[in-house]
């Protein structure tokens, strides 16, 4: 191919087929989320064994779970601006190394207080790595596969979380709850070292950094050999803010309502997801099932979410994404009502929980896909990460509310009835975003041409 004298990075990436380079990005970012999902949900799976080993009331674990989720929120709020300033690659690698080390140390926690602190620190790394991996994947995806690529990446989270359930079922009886934290520490440390050699920086990020022109040229030629040379001038409709003012941009008049809708939607979605991630095994065990059965039911919500993530990404690329989200959330509400009012036995419970995971976890990743495809490069990492960070406070609330309701002796049916409330509010937020996003002004920044939002 003859090198172009001028190359629009956005148009170049959109025009490329989904080739080996994109597959590499997808697999690397997917693996980041696998490791994240394993570590984030680990406490939910080791909770029954930890309660028995330390002889503590189950409500005390609410502090541990809430501290971990608080770390996730702070990590996400910090990770976005840092990635918009220093690059997605550096933040992802540093975050994975950090949460791997702190997870490993957590295995030797002597008490609840130390474990809570270490889970907070682990959460900082987890919170910074998740949205930036999704951002990096979206920035290399051709336009027609963008939502699908983001949601497939987030399949990694549910795969890792489901793997945690099966691994907990196999390892804890023989090696204790500490073994899960050791696995959740050693594997990320090794993977972070590998990423230093194989993970590229975002081409769109480098396009607004003139000092990284040579690196960008190598990336372009890796995607399509011979597309650029030393004379090629790379152009982009976006500006380099170096991470400065990105928070103000996502809250500017042209973006504010959609930003708030994204925040509310993910907040309520994560409240539901982490209520279930944190307490479902204990809720199931309290309903008369064995610890092994409880772990399997907990894993089913993640398995369902893995399939749901793929389906919702495909749907959002082909149909109105807001209608897809609303229908998915309505499905989740119907399933919580069914769980609250039926007594289906173990296999029926696993089937209903699988279907609930299909809906609620896929909707969770749908919010990330909508944010990553809405915000332009100059604020994409910040917009996606801040949405994730605000949403994490919903996760904290979900874990905390679960502890309170269990302490009040709420039964299985009433706990699932409660979940219809946050799911309904999330559906309303998706509807509001859909109304606003249809207007031209919703997709236009005062400083960025409309085309930059694709």
C-alpha positions as CSV (number, residue, x, y, z in Angstrom):
1,X,0.0,0.0,0.0
2,X,1.3,3.5,-0.9
3,X,1.7,5.6,2.2
4,X,-0.7,8.6,2.5
5,X,0.7,12.1,2.9
6,X,-2.2,12.8,5.3
7,X,-4.0,10.2,7.5
8,X,-7.1,10.7,9.5
9,X,-6.7,8.2,12.4
10,X,-10.5,8.0,13.1
11,X,-11.3,7.3,9.4
12,X,-8.3,4.9,9.2
13,X,-9.4,2.8,12.1
14,X,-13.0,2.8,11.0
15,X,-12.1,1.6,7.5
16,X,-9.9,-1.3,8.6
17,X,-11.3,-4.9,8.8
18,X,-11.3,-6.6,12.2
19,X,-7.9,-8.1,11.7
20,X,-5.1,-9.7,13.8
21,X,-4.2,-6.4,15.5
22,X,-7.7,-5.8,16.7
23,X,-8.0,-9.4,17.9
24,X,-4.8,-8.9,20.0
25,X,-6.3,-5.8,21.6
26,X,-9.6,-7.6,22.3
27,X,-7.9,-10.6,23.9
28,X,-5.5,-8.5,26.0
29,X,-8.3,-6.2,27.3
30,X,-10.6,-9.2,27.8
31,X,-7.9,-10.8,30.0
32,X,-7.6,-7.6,32.0
33,X,-11.3,-7.8,32.8
34,X,-11.1,-11.6,33.6
35,X,-8.5,-10.8,36.3
36,X,-10.6,-7.8,37.5
37,X,-13.8,-9.9,37.7
38,X,-12.0,-12.7,39.6
39,X,-10.6,-10.3,42.2
40,X,-13.7,-8.0,42.6
41,X,-16.1,-10.9,43.3
42,X,-13.6,-13.0,45.3
43,X,-14.9,-11.7,48.6
44,X,-18.5,-12.9,47.8
45,X,-17.3,-16.4,47.2
46,X,-15.0,-16.7,50.2
47,X,-17.4,-15.0,52.5
48,X,-19.1,-18.2,53.9
49,X,-15.7,-19.8,54.6
50,X,-14.3,-16.6,56.1
51,X,-17.3,-16.3,58.5
52,X,-16.8,-19.9,59.6
53,X,-13.0,-19.6,59.9
54,X,-13.0,-16.4,61.9
55,X,-16.2,-17.1,63.7
56,X,-17.7,-13.6,63.0
57,X,-21.2,-12.4,62.3
58,X,-21.8,-12.3,58.5
59,X,-22.8,-8.6,58.8
60,X,-19.2,-7.7,59.7
61,X,-18.2,-8.6,56.1
62,X,-20.2,-5.7,54.9
63,X,-17.4,-3.4,55.9
64,X,-14.8,-5.5,54.0
65,X,-17.0,-5.6,50.8
66,X,-17.9,-1.9,51.1
67,X,-14.2,-0.9,51.5
68,X,-13.2,-2.8,48.4
69,X,-16.0,-1.2,46.4
70,X,-15.0,2.2,47.7
71,X,-11.5,1.6,46.4
72,X,-13.0,0.7,43.1
73,X,-14.9,4.0,43.0
74,X,-11.8,6.1,43.9
75,X,-9.6,4.1,41.5
76,X,-12.0,4.8,38.6
77,X,-12.3,8.5,39.4
78,X,-8.5,8.7,39.4
79,X,-7.8,6.4,36.5
80,X,-9.7,8.3,33.8
81,X,-8.0,11.7,34.1
82,X,-4.6,10.0,34.5
83,X,-5.3,8.0,31.3
84,X,-6.3,11.1,29.4
85,X,-3.1,12.7,30.5
86,X,-0.5,9.9,30.5
87,X,-2.1,7.3,28.2
88,X,-4.3,4.2,28.7
89,X,-1.4,1.7,28.5
90,X,0.6,3.1,31.4
91,X,-2.4,3.3,33.7
92,X,-3.6,-0.2,32.8
93,X,-0.3,-1.9,33.5
94,X,0.4,0.0,36.8
95,X,-3.1,-0.7,38.0
96,X,-2.9,-4.4,37.3
97,X,0.5,-4.7,39.1
98,X,-0.8,-2.8,42.1
99,X,-4.0,-4.8,42.6
100,X,-2.1,-8.1,42.1
101,X,0.3,-7.2,44.9
102,X,-2.4,-6.1,47.3
103,X,-4.5,-9.1,46.6
104,X,-1.6,-11.4,47.3
105,X,-0.8,-9.7,50.6
106,X,-4.5,-9.9,51.5
107,X,-4.2,-13.7,51.9
108,X,-2.3,-13.2,55.1
109,X,-4.7,-10.8,56.7
110,X,-5.0,-11.4,60.5
111,X,-8.3,-9.7,61.1
112,X,-11.2,-7.8,59.5
113,X,-9.6,-4.4,59.9
114,X,-6.4,-5.3,57.9
115,X,-8.4,-7.2,55.3
116,X,-10.7,-4.1,54.9
117,X,-7.7,-1.8,54.3
118,X,-6.1,-4.2,51.8
119,X,-9.4,-4.7,49.9
120,X,-9.6,-0.9,49.6
121,X,-6.1,-0.7,48.2
122,X,-6.9,-3.6,45.8
123,X,-10.0,-1.8,44.7
124,X,-7.9,1.3,43.7
125,X,-6.1,-0.8,41.1
126,X,-9.2,-2.7,40.0
127,X,-11.1,0.6,39.5
128,X,-8.4,2.2,37.4
129,X,-7.9,-0.8,35.1
130,X,-11.4,-1.7,34.2
131,X,-12.8,1.4,32.4
132,X,-9.4,2.1,30.7
133,X,-9.2,-1.4,29.2
134,X,-12.7,-0.8,27.8
135,X,-11.7,2.6,26.5
136,X,-8.6,1.2,24.8
137,X,-10.6,-1.5,23.1
138,X,-13.3,1.0,21.9
139,X,-10.6,3.2,20.4
140,X,-9.2,0.4,18.2
141,X,-12.6,-1.0,17.2
142,X,-14.0,-0.2,13.7
143,X,-17.2,1.8,14.0
144,X,-19.5,-1.0,13.2
145,X,-18.1,-3.3,15.9
146,X,-17.5,-0.7,18.6
147,X,-20.3,-1.6,21.1
148,X,-19.7,-5.3,20.5
149,X,-16.0,-5.0,21.2
150,X,-16.6,-3.1,24.5
151,X,-19.2,-5.6,25.7
152,X,-17.1,-8.6,24.7
153,X,-14.3,-7.1,26.7
154,X,-16.6,-6.9,29.7
155,X,-17.4,-10.6,29.2
156,X,-14.0,-11.0,30.8
157,X,-15.4,-9.6,34.0
158,X,-18.2,-12.2,34.2
159,X,-15.9,-15.0,33.0
160,X,-13.4,-14.1,35.8
161,X,-16.2,-13.8,38.4
162,X,-17.8,-17.1,37.3
163,X,-14.3,-18.7,37.4
164,X,-14.0,-17.5,40.9
165,X,-17.2,-19.3,41.9
166,X,-16.0,-22.6,40.4
167,X,-12.5,-22.2,41.7
168,X,-13.8,-21.4,45.2
169,X,-16.0,-24.5,45.1
170,X,-12.9,-26.6,44.2
171,X,-10.1,-25.0,46.2
172,X,-11.6,-23.6,49.5
173,X,-12.4,-27.1,51.0
174,X,-8.8,-28.2,50.4
175,X,-6.7,-25.1,50.6
176,X,-8.8,-22.6,52.5
177,X,-10.2,-19.2,51.5
178,X,-6.6,-17.7,51.4
179,X,-5.9,-19.7,48.2
180,X,-8.4,-17.6,46.2
181,X,-6.6,-14.4,47.1
182,X,-3.2,-15.9,46.3
183,X,-4.4,-16.9,42.8
184,X,-6.0,-13.4,42.4
185,X,-2.6,-11.9,43.2
186,X,0.0,-14.0,41.5
187,X,-1.7,-14.2,38.0
188,X,-2.2,-10.4,37.6
189,X,1.5,-9.7,38.6
190,X,2.6,-12.1,35.8
191,X,0.2,-10.6,33.3
192,X,1.3,-7.0,34.1
193,X,4.8,-8.0,33.2
194,X,3.6,-9.5,29.9
195,X,1.6,-6.4,29.0
196,X,4.8,-4.3,29.2
197,X,5.9,-6.0,26.0
198,X,2.6,-6.6,24.1
199,X,0.1,-3.9,25.0
200,X,0.1,-0.9,22.6
201,X,-1.0,2.7,23.4
202,X,-4.2,4.0,21.9
203,X,-3.7,5.3,18.4
204,X,-6.3,8.0,18.9
205,X,-4.6,9.1,22.1
206,X,-1.3,9.3,20.3
207,X,-2.8,11.2,17.4
208,X,-3.3,14.2,19.7
209,X,0.2,13.9,21.1
210,X,2.6,15.2,18.4
211,X,5.7,14.0,20.4
212,X,4.5,10.4,19.9
213,X,4.3,10.5,16.1
214,X,7.0,7.8,15.5
215,X,5.2,5.4,17.9
216,X,1.9,6.1,16.1
217,X,3.5,5.4,12.7
218,X,4.6,2.0,13.9
219,X,1.1,1.2,15.2
220,X,-0.5,2.3,11.9
221,X,1.8,0.1,9.9
222,X,1.2,-2.8,12.3
223,X,-2.5,-2.6,11.5
224,X,-2.1,-2.0,7.8
225,X,1.5,-2.4,6.5
226,X,2.8,0.4,4.4
227,X,0.1,2.9,5.3
228,X,2.4,5.5,6.8
229,X,6.0,6.7,6.5
230,X,8.1,9.6,7.9
231,X,6.3,12.1,5.6
232,X,2.8,11.1,6.7
233,X,1.0,13.8,8.7
234,X,-1.5,12.3,11.1
235,X,-4.7,14.3,11.7
236,X,-7.6,14.1,14.1
237,X,-10.6,16.4,14.7
238,X,-9.9,16.2,18.4
239,X,-7.7,18.4,20.6
240,X,-5.1,17.6,23.2
241,X,-6.3,18.7,26.6
242,X,-3.7,16.6,28.4
243,X,-6.3,15.5,30.8
244,X,-6.9,19.1,31.9
245,X,-10.5,20.2,31.9
246,X,-11.9,16.8,30.9
247,X,-14.1,16.7,33.9
248,X,-15.4,20.2,33.1
249,X,-16.0,19.0,29.5
250,X,-18.2,16.0,30.5
251,X,-20.3,18.4,32.7
252,X,-20.5,21.2,30.1
253,X,-24.0,22.2,29.0
254,X,-23.9,20.1,25.8
255,X,-23.0,16.9,27.7
256,X,-24.4,17.4,31.2
257,X,-27.8,15.7,31.0
258,X,-26.4,12.6,29.3
259,X,-23.5,12.5,31.7
260,X,-26.0,12.6,34.6
261,X,-28.2,9.9,33.0
262,X,-25.2,7.7,32.6
263,X,-24.2,8.2,36.2
264,X,-27.7,7.4,37.6
265,X,-28.2,4.4,35.3
266,X,-24.9,2.7,36.2
267,X,-25.3,3.7,39.9
268,X,-28.5,1.8,40.1
269,X,-27.3,-1.1,37.8
270,X,-24.2,-1.6,40.0
271,X,-26.3,-1.4,43.2
272,X,-28.2,-4.4,41.9
273,X,-25.1,-6.3,40.5
274,X,-23.0,-5.9,43.7
275,X,-25.9,-6.7,46.0
276,X,-26.1,-10.0,44.2
277,X,-22.3,-10.5,43.8
278,X,-21.7,-9.8,47.5
279,X,-24.6,-11.6,49.1
280,X,-26.2,-14.1,46.7
281,X,-24.1,-17.2,47.9
282,X,-25.1,-16.4,51.6
283,X,-28.7,-15.6,50.7
284,X,-29.0,-19.0,48.9
285,X,-27.2,-20.8,51.7
286,X,-29.6,-19.3,54.2
287,X,-32.5,-20.5,52.1
288,X,-31.6,-24.1,52.9
289,X,-28.9,-25.0,50.3
290,X,-25.4,-26.3,50.9
291,X,-22.3,-24.1,50.7
292,X,-21.3,-25.8,47.4
293,X,-24.7,-25.3,45.9
294,X,-24.6,-21.6,46.9
295,X,-21.3,-21.2,45.1
296,X,-22.7,-22.8,42.0
297,X,-25.8,-20.5,42.0
298,X,-23.5,-17.5,42.5
299,X,-21.4,-18.6,39.5
300,X,-24.5,-19.0,37.3
301,X,-25.3,-15.2,37.5
302,X,-21.8,-14.6,36.0
303,X,-22.2,-17.3,33.3
304,X,-25.4,-15.8,32.2
305,X,-23.8,-12.3,32.2
306,X,-21.0,-13.6,29.9
307,X,-23.5,-14.7,27.2
308,X,-25.6,-11.5,27.8
309,X,-22.6,-9.3,27.2
310,X,-22.0,-10.7,23.8
311,X,-25.7,-10.5,22.8
312,X,-26.2,-6.9,24.1
313,X,-23.2,-5.6,22.2
314,X,-24.4,-7.2,19.0
315,X,-27.9,-5.7,19.5
316,X,-26.6,-2.2,20.4
317,X,-24.5,-2.1,17.2
318,X,-27.6,-3.0,15.1
319,X,-30.6,-1.5,16.9
320,X,-31.4,1.5,19.0
321,X,-29.1,1.1,22.0
322,X,-31.4,2.8,24.4
323,X,-34.4,0.6,23.5
324,X,-32.1,-2.4,23.9
325,X,-31.1,-1.3,27.4
326,X,-34.7,-0.5,28.4
327,X,-35.9,-4.0,27.3
328,X,-33.0,-5.7,29.0
329,X,-33.7,-3.9,32.3
330,X,-37.4,-4.7,32.1
331,X,-36.4,-8.4,31.6
332,X,-34.2,-8.2,34.8
333,X,-37.1,-6.7,36.8
334,X,-39.4,-9.5,35.6
335,X,-36.8,-12.1,36.8
336,X,-36.4,-10.5,40.2
337,X,-40.1,-10.7,40.7
338,X,-40.1,-14.3,39.6
339,X,-37.4,-15.2,42.0
340,X,-39.2,-13.4,44.8
341,X,-42.4,-15.3,44.3
342,X,-41.3,-18.8,43.2
343,X,-39.6,-21.7,44.9
344,X,-38.2,-23.6,41.9
345,X,-35.6,-25.9,43.6
346,X,-31.9,-25.9,42.9
347,X,-32.0,-26.4,39.1
348,X,-34.9,-24.0,38.6
349,X,-33.1,-21.4,40.8
350,X,-29.9,-21.8,38.8
351,X,-31.9,-21.3,35.6
352,X,-33.6,-18.1,36.9
353,X,-30.3,-16.7,38.2
354,X,-28.6,-17.5,34.9
355,X,-31.3,-15.5,33.1
356,X,-31.1,-12.7,35.6
357,X,-27.3,-12.6,35.1
358,X,-27.9,-12.5,31.4
359,X,-30.0,-9.3,31.8
360,X,-28.5,-7.4,34.7
361,X,-24.8,-8.0,33.9
362,X,-25.2,-7.3,30.2
363,X,-27.1,-4.0,31.0
364,X,-24.1,-3.2,33.3
365,X,-21.7,-3.4,30.3
366,X,-24.2,-1.7,28.1
367,X,-23.7,1.6,30.1
368,X,-20.0,1.4,29.4
369,X,-20.6,0.8,25.7
370,X,-22.9,3.8,25.6
371,X,-20.3,6.1,27.3
372,X,-17.4,4.9,25.2
373,X,-19.2,5.5,22.0
374,X,-20.7,8.8,23.1
375,X,-17.7,10.8,24.4
376,X,-14.8,12.0,22.1
377,X,-11.2,10.9,22.6
378,X,-10.2,14.0,24.6
379,X,-12.6,13.1,27.3
380,X,-13.4,9.5,26.6
381,X,-11.3,7.9,29.4
382,X,-12.5,10.5,31.9
383,X,-16.2,10.3,30.8
384,X,-16.2,6.5,31.0
385,X,-14.1,6.3,34.2
386,X,-16.1,8.9,36.0
387,X,-19.3,7.2,35.1
388,X,-17.8,4.0,36.4
389,X,-16.5,5.7,39.6
390,X,-19.9,7.3,40.4
391,X,-21.5,4.0,39.6
392,X,-19.2,2.3,42.1
393,X,-20.8,4.2,44.9
394,X,-24.0,2.4,43.8
395,X,-22.0,-0.9,44.2
396,X,-21.0,0.2,47.7
397,X,-24.6,1.0,48.6
398,X,-25.6,-2.4,47.2
399,X,-23.2,-4.2,49.4
400,X,-24.0,-2.1,52.4
401,X,-27.8,-2.4,52.0
402,X,-27.4,-6.2,51.6
403,X,-25.6,-6.3,55.0
404,X,-28.4,-4.2,56.6
405,X,-31.3,-6.2,55.1
406,X,-29.7,-9.5,56.1
407,X,-29.1,-8.1,59.6
408,X,-32.9,-7.3,59.7
409,X,-33.6,-10.9,58.8
410,X,-35.2,-10.2,55.4
411,X,-36.0,-13.4,53.7
412,X,-35.2,-14.6,50.1
413,X,-38.4,-13.3,48.6
414,X,-38.3,-9.8,50.1
415,X,-34.7,-9.3,49.1
416,X,-35.4,-10.0,45.5
417,X,-38.5,-7.7,45.6
418,X,-36.3,-4.9,46.8
419,X,-34.1,-5.2,43.7
420,X,-36.9,-4.2,41.3
421,X,-36.6,-0.6,42.6
422,X,-33.0,0.2,41.4
423,X,-33.6,-1.8,38.2
424,X,-36.7,0.4,37.4
425,X,-34.7,3.6,38.0
426,X,-31.9,2.4,35.7
427,X,-34.5,1.8,33.0
428,X,-35.8,5.4,33.4
429,X,-32.2,6.7,33.1
430,X,-31.8,4.8,29.8
431,X,-35.0,6.4,28.5
432,X,-33.8,9.9,29.5
433,X,-30.5,9.4,27.8
434,X,-32.2,8.2,24.6
435,X,-34.5,11.3,24.5
436,X,-31.5,13.7,24.9
437,X,-29.1,11.8,22.7
438,X,-31.4,12.1,19.7
439,X,-30.9,15.8,19.7
440,X,-27.9,17.1,17.7
441,X,-26.6,19.2,20.5
442,X,-26.2,16.2,22.7
443,X,-23.5,14.9,20.4
444,X,-21.7,18.1,19.9
445,X,-19.0,19.6,22.1
446,X,-18.3,23.3,22.1
447,X,-14.8,22.5,21.1
448,X,-15.1,19.2,19.2
449,X,-16.8,18.5,15.9
450,X,-19.8,16.2,15.9
451,X,-17.9,13.6,13.9
452,X,-15.5,13.0,16.8
453,X,-18.2,11.3,18.8
454,X,-18.3,8.3,16.6
